[in-house]
């Protein structure tokens, strides 16, 4: 959770709140590990379509 919070420049509790809201609003059962892969794939496809393939090749700003 710390890496996620740091990468988003957001407090840990804010990240937890947003995850909980996603679970509630979209009925995402995050307790099931198989759902993690489905969610990651879905978000990746959306980013690929909206940002293009180069989005995945760039290093994060804080690691470059």
N, C-alpha and C positions, 0 to 999 in steps of 0.2 A: 504494500500500500504506500510505503514511503516513496518508492521510485515513481509511482504513478502521480502522487501528490507533487513531488518535485518537478516532474516533467510538465505538469499542467500549471505550475506555479499557483497551486491551490492548497488550502488547508486539508488535512486528512479527513476531518469531519465533513467537509463540503463534498469530497469525493464519495464518501460513504452515503451521504444524503442523496446525491445524484444517482448513484447505483440503486439505492432503494426506490427512488422515484421511477426509474426506468423499469424496475421489476413490477411496481404497482401499475404504472400507466400502460405498459405493453404486455403484462402477464408473462414476463420472462422468468422461468424457473431456474435461477442461477445456482441452486443447490445441486443440479444435475450437471456433471462435467461435460456431457455430450452437448449440452446447450451452449457451453463456452465456445466450442469450435464453430457451431452454427452462427453464433453472434459475431465472432471474429471474422468469419468468412463474409457475412452480410455487410459488415462495416467496411471491410477491405474492398468489396465490390463497389460499394457506393463511393468510396474515396477514389478508386481506380477510374470510375466513370466520370466523376466530377473534377478530379485533379490531374488525371492522366498517369501513365505508368512511371514517369519520372518522380512522382511523389514518393514512391517506395525506395528510390535509389539515393535520395538525399539523406545526409546524416542529420540527426537532431541538432539544433542550434547550440545546445549546451555541451555537446560532445564533439563538435567539429573543431 
